[in-house]
């Protein structure tokens, strides 16, 4: 479960709903598109807040930055229907968001599950995008250990989807810090604890069920993606419990992608070391040919 680096928006950012052909999505936006626009797609159990630490530095580098809640995720509404949250449906949402953001270079960034969604969007239609960044997101399903954890979570969701507070309490009782990351032992403060609970309760359970299954069963689509003529960046922390770093190294080679490893970060470099992560993103985007 990713955690934001901070809970307050920087003064350069604003929150609003982005209207698209597939509905309205809650977003955080900062900056002007002097050098282009970046669309940031969050991961499983996450939200747009996971990118708060990137907004100010990327805006300062000349980019319009838009972090989005996907359908059924935190502050974006969604139906109580698992079929609405297949990767192809979520990919269509990303394409609608891209269309709503308008012209100019558009850099797509997906974190963890968001990388699988971003990949599906690019494989469906790469034309709207100037580049693709897969952040802590691998070639297919997550590791067997994390699959086992996610299967337990999905089973809990299937049983208690109409009592999300009870499931939250059960998860926190089992592991008070982070039920998905055994290495996360830093106690949460009261504000973060309340935010994480609020985000969990606001997220549609069918979204969590369907996307959890995607993490468990997604096939390796790297060969398909390698054929898409977009500049690509594979970025991660120094340790990753969902997709091991050597696997990400290999994926970057298979994609002929730029590879960046962010120091002092693990599965969420966007939150754990946002300044360095923002610098790496801006440096990569500067190498992308103008459209």
C-alpha angles and dihedrals in degrees: 000000000000119000127205119245087231137001101220123077117240115250091255092061136077136193122226144133118272111217115218139164088264098049138280123310129197110241144174113218133187137169137014125276097251090138099013144289130282123207112201119201117195130220139245114316086001137111144194089285089073087074098048092109091057098052101079099041093046092046088050089053090059103266134126103227122200120183114190141200107223121227111297090009117124107298099009114087124234140170127265090246123109092207089066091066104055113129092251091055091048089047090056088053090054090051090050090050090050091052091049092052091062134220133330129074109327118195115199119210124183124187118207106310085011088064091057089049092047090049091052090050093051092046089052095046125349095175097095093055135080095192144353127225120193106199115194088335123127142205098272140328121008121257120293092252091053091043089058091050092047092048089056091049093048090049090051091049092050090052098041105026090127093050105048093158090060092049091048091052091049092050094049092047090054094048115002093197110042127340092199103044116052091189093060105097101146109118115241119236120234095263093050092045091053093046093051091049093047092049092049093050092047095051115093108248092220088058090055092046096049096042091044088057089050090056089051098046110024111132125227106271098169094115090056092047092048088064092058107097097225127120106253135200126195108199129177145148123262092266129032125183095188099049114010116237094244088056090052090047090054092047090054090054091049090051095043083233132157109258125212128176113196115216121229091023138101128180096341109044088159088067103023098051106006098162094057091040092052090049091052092050094048092047091052094047090052088063093053113103114244114256 
